Amino acid sequence: MKKELKIGIIGSGFAAGFHYDAIRNVKGVPYEVVGVYSPTPQNRDKFAKQRGIKSFDDPDELISGVDLVEVLTPPSSHEQLCVKAANAGKHIIVEKPFTGFFGPAGADESWRGDTAPKEEMLAGAMESGKRIVEAVRKNKVLCGYAENWVYAPAVTKEAEVISASKSQILWIMGGESHSGSHSPTYGIWRFSGGGAMMGKASHPIGCALYLKRLEGQTARGRAIRPVSVSARTHAITRLEGFKDLGHLRTSYTDIEDYSQLHITFEDGMVADIFASDIVLGGLYDWMEVFSNNHRCRLNISTHNCCQLYTPKEEYLKDVYIAEKLGTKQGWSSPSPSEHWMEGYDAEIQDFVQSIYEGRSPLSNENLGMDITSVIYAAYLSAEKRGTEVDIPTV
């Protein structure tokens, strides 16, 4: 692509904000952020005005005027928007989760995801993902799946170690937890497609799949794929005996707030993944890789490169410390550049540069689809109280 890359954003919430900031840090590619569309006019107009871009009241008009569409909306709308953009010949960046199952057609507030049959969910999520993949392939557009962990500096370094030393990964352990999502629709399965496993475990799952894929490509020229999963989920904050002191978000309708998965890969090696909404003190994003020739601890969001103590929170009222911290008083670990540490800047650089150069990005629809299949196979396993379930593939 020789011309300036025109970018349009669909969504005006939390994700749209940090994606826009990351786009502004892109180097070496001529681009223009044309505008933003959101079904919420007040939020859309505010977002556009703050950034000096156009506010669109019709998604089709935005899509028609750009080369690249960023889909940064609740997961329930990802398939519709991705397919619409791909069919219009536009490249796509889609936030996690890739897609999922959000109830049968016409589902209303009476439908509950926690009690719905998970076999149907798995089949529905796979079909949804397949439609996105088919639209991308048929229209010969590129798709960036926004798994920022793949691009986090700690993961990038571990990927370098695996490639250089030809490591055999024996066991991966990792997780993401915090005190609850920013999104007002999180907590309702019809919009979010699940709870902690869908919204948080997707990160460490994606990272584990990426590292095993890299290992396989380095050692034998093809990915090492996940083949089965066993899982458990719990709704801790909805238990009758839970004592709510106001520190955790508890406004969940029909999702889990705790999950754990055990993934087996085709080479027999394993990964254990945890995710929850019941952890105070900020984001708890971590991974540890145990291989036959090294061991690596990856601190994605928690690190000690900067340690700060303040006796009064009011001193820091205008200072950003870290996401989901809860309090600024006492000791904290400010992130000098949270977007850089968590991979957002490198992620968007790769997506925009890949699309401009006509090559597939490091994290694409293949990874998004694999994560979707692992998650919904895990929900089926949890329904069966931890019985091992085969992971389907497209």
N, C-alpha and C positions, 0 to 999 in steps of 0.2 A: 504494500500500500504506500503510495507516494504522497497522497494528499494528507491534509490535517485530519486526524481521527476525531470524529464528533461523538460525544458521549452523552447519553440520557440516563437519568436516575428515576426509577420507579420506587416510591417509598420516601417518607420524610421523617422517619423516626430515628432512634438511637443508631442503628446500623448505617443509615444514610449519612449521618454526620461524620462518622469516622471513615467511611468510604470516601466521602468528598475530600476530607483532609488528606487521605492517602493518595488520592488522585493528584492533588496539588503538589505532591512531592515526587511525581514521576519525572524521570530524567531521560533525555535522548529521544523523545517521541513528541512530535507536534500534535497537540490535541486542543479541543475546546469542550468544556462542559456546557452543553446547550441549555439544559433545563431539567425540571423535575415534575413528575406527576404523582399525585396521591389522591385517593378518594376523599380525603379530609381537607377541604379547601383552606381552613384556617391554618393548619400545620404546614400545608404545601406552600401557601403564600408567604408565611413567615420564613420558612426554609429558603425559599427563592430570594426573598428580599435581603436576607442576611448575607447571601453569597453573590448577589448581583447576577442571577441567572433567571431564565424565563420560567414562569409557573404555568404548566399545561393543565387544562381541565378535561383533556381527552387523551387516554394512553395511546390510541392509534396515531394521533397527531404527533406525539413525542417520538414514537417508534419510527414513523415515516421520515423524520428529519435527522436521524442519527445513524452512525455505523455500529455503535456498541450500546447495548441496553443493560443497565445494572438492575437486577431484580432483587430488591431489598425490602420485601413485604413479608407478612406472616406466611409460614410454609404452606398453608392451605391454598394460596393463590399462585405458588411457584409454577406448577405445571401449566396452567392456563397462560400465564404471561410468558414463560419460556417458549412454549410452542408457538404462541402468537408472534413473538419476536423472530424466532427461527424461520417461520413460514414467510416472514417479510424479508428474509435474507439478512438479518442483523445478527451480529455476534452477541454473546451473552456472558455476563457474570452473574451468578446466582449465589445468594447467601445460603449458609447452612441452616437447617437441614435441606438436602437436595429436594426431596419430596416425601410423601408418606401417605397414610390413610386417614381421612378426616370425616368418616361416616358415610353411610349410603346416600345416594342422591336424595336431596330434600330433607336431610337430617336437621332437626331443630334442637332446641334446648332440652327436650325430653330424651334425646339419645345420649348414652353414656359410653365413653370409650373404655373405661376400666372394666366394664362387664360385657362388652361386645366380644364376639368370637374372634380370636386372634388369627385363626387360620384364614379367615376372610380378609383380615387386615393385611397379612403377609401377601396374599395374592393381589389385593388391590394396590398396595404400595409398589409391588414389582411391575404391575401393568402401568401405573402412573410413570414410574421411572423409565420404563421402556418407551413410552410415548415421547418423552423428552429426548431420549437418546436417538430415537428414530427421526425426530424432527431435525435435530442437529446434523445427523449424518445425511439425511435426504437433501437438505438445503445447503450442505457443504459450508456450514458456519462453524466457528470455534466457540467452545464453552469453557469458561473458567469457573470451577467450583470453589467457593471461598472457604477453604480449610486453611486458616492462617497458621495453625501449628506446623504444617509442612514447611512454612517459610520462617519460623521463629529461629533466631540465631543459634540457640542451643541445639535444635533439631538439625539445622544445616551443618553444624560441626559434627554431630553424630553421623549424619549421612556421609560426610567426607571420610570419617574413620572407617565406617563399614565398607565403603567402596575401596579405600586404599589398602585395608588389611584383609579384605575378602572374608569378613567375619561371618560366622554362622550364629544367628540369633536363636538362643535357646528359650528365652522367657522374657516377655515384656510385661511390666506392671505400670499402670498409670491411672490418672483420674482428673476430673474437673468437678469442683464443688464451690458453692457460695451460698448466700442467704436468700436467693430468689431473683427471678428475672425482672428486667426493666419493662418488658412488654405487657401491656394490659390484657392481651388475649392469651398470654401464657397461663396455663392452668385449666384451659378449656380444650379438650381433645379435638373438637371440630375445627379449631384454628391452629393449634400447635402440633397435632399429630402424635402426642405423647407427652411425657413429662421429663424427668431428669435424664433418662436414657436417651431420649430423642434430642433434647436441647443442649445437653452437656456432655454426655458420653460420646456423642458424635465426634468431638474433638480428639480425645485420646484413641478412639477406635480408628479414626482416619489416619492418625499419626502411626499407629501400630501397623495398619495395612500398608501404608506408604513405605515404612522401613523394611517390612518383609518383602514387598514388591521390589525394592531397591536391592536387597540381598539376593533375591532370585535372579534379577537382571544382571547383576554383577557376576554371579557365580555360574549361571547356566543359560543366560540369555532370555529368560522369561520369568514372569512374576511368580512368587509363591503365594497362593491364594488361600483365604479362609474357607474351611469346609464344614465346620459345625460349631454350635454355640450352646452353652447352658447358662441360665440366668435366673435371678430372683429380683423382684421389685416390691417396694413397700410404700405405703402412704403414712409416714410417721406422724406428720402434723395433723392428720385427721383421726388419729387414735383417740379414743375416749379419755385415756389417761394422760395425754400430752398437756403440759402446762405452758401456756402461751404467755410469755413475758414481753412480747412486742418487738423482739429483735429479729425474728425470722418472718419472711413473707409466708402467710398461711392461706391466702385467698385462692385455693385450688378447688376446682369442681370435681374433676374425674381423672386426674393424672397421678402418677407416682412422684414422690419427692426423694426416693432413694433407689438406686439400682446397682447391681453388680453382674458382670458377665465373665465367662470363661470361654475364650475362643481357641479352637484347635485349627492349625494350618495343615495344608496337605503334606508337609514334611514331618508332621507329628509334633512340632513345637507349639508353644502356647502363649497366650496373652491373657492377663486378668485386668479388667477395667472397672473402675468405680465412678459413680457420679451421684450428686445429691444437691438438695436445696436446704440442707440443715447445718451448714458450716458457717460460723461467724469469722470475722477478721479479714475479709476481702477474698479475692479469687484464690483458689487453691488448685493451681494447674501444674501438674507434675508428671514425669515419666521416668522410669528406670529400665535400662536395657542390659540384660545379662547375656553375653555371648561366649563363644568358646575361646576368645582371645582378648576380651576386654569387658569392662563394666562401666556404664555411663549413667550419671544422674542428670536429668534435664529439668531445670526449674524454669518453667515457661513464664509464670507471673510472679512467683515469690522468689526473691533474691536478696542479697545483702550488699549490693554495690553502693547503696546509700542508706545510712541508718540515721534516723531523726528522732529526737526527743523534744517534746514540748509540754509544759505543765498545764497549759490552758488551751482548749480547742479554739477559742475565739481568736488567738493569734494567727491562726491559719485559715480563717474563714474564707479567704479569697485565693487560697493555694490548693491546687489539685494534688493529691497524694497518690491514690491508686483506686481503681474501681472496686466498689462494694466493701470498702474498708470499714464503714460503720461509725468509727470515731477517729479523730485525729489526735486526741490527747494521749500522752505517754509516748512510748516508743512506736515507731512505724518505719516502713521501708518504702520511701517514695521511689517511684519509677522515673528515672531521668528522661526516658522516652518510651512510654508504654506501648505506643503503636509499633515502634521498632522492635522492642523486646518480644512482643507477641506476634510479630511477623506480618502485620497489616501492610506496612510500607513495601516490603519485599514482595508480598503477594500481589498487590495491585500493580507494581512495577512489572512483574512477570506477565500478568494478564494483559496489560495494555501493550507491552512490548511484543508479546507473542502474537497478539491480534494484528498489530501493525506490520510484523515481519511474516505473518502467515504460517506460524508453527503452533503446535498444540502446547498449552501451558503445562507446567509440572503437575498441578492439581486440576483435573478436568472431569468431564461427565463420567468417565470410567470409575474414578475414585468415589464420586458422589453416589453412583449406583451401587457400588460394593458396600458402602457404609449403610445405605438404606436397607439392603438385603440382610446385613448382619443385625441391625437394630430390630427389624420386624420378625426375624427368626428368633431373636432373643425375647421379644414380647410373647411369642408363642411358647417358648420354653418356660417363661415365668408363669404363664397360665397353667402349664403342666407341672408346676412346682419344681422347676429345675431340670426336667428331662432334657437330654441332649437332642437338638434339632439340627437337621442338615440345612446349610445355607444355600439358597438357590442362586443361580447366576443368570444374567442376560447374555 
